[in-house]
Amino acid sequence: QVQVVESGGGLVQAGASLKLSCAASGRTFSAYAMAWFRQAPGKERQFVAALSGSGGSTSYVDSVVGRFTISRDNAKKTVDLQMSSLKPEDTAIYYCAARYGDVRASETLYDYWGQGTQVTVSS
């Protein structure tokens, strides 16, 4: 079993940067692909970024390419999402998720979820 907890959300101005962190517990963290999803009010949960267990493979939704970077520290069992050039449309609750095995973009393929952290970007 893997427990994940997100932190780092907050209120920022458009154009600012913000770093989200996900702390995980459990064994064999490096065997789990990790991902960030987000859900804005009235919208579906959206895939944002994912990273393989080794850190060698990444995937991003097109709208964040060049602005967001996902990374992990397997020794600390953490995953970060560095967000820059934030836009109001990035406003959402951001969720950290884990799955055993390969990077995937479908939320249905992730087994463990954090509680979410709110990111609000004002214009």
Buried (B, 14 or more C-beta within 10 A) or exposed (E): EBEBBBBBBEEBEBEBEBBBBBBBEBEEBEBBBBBBBBBBEEEEBBBBBBBBBEBEEBBBBEEBEEBBBBBBEBEEBBBBBBBBEBBEEBBBBBBBBBBEEEBBBEBEBBEBBBEBBEBBBEE
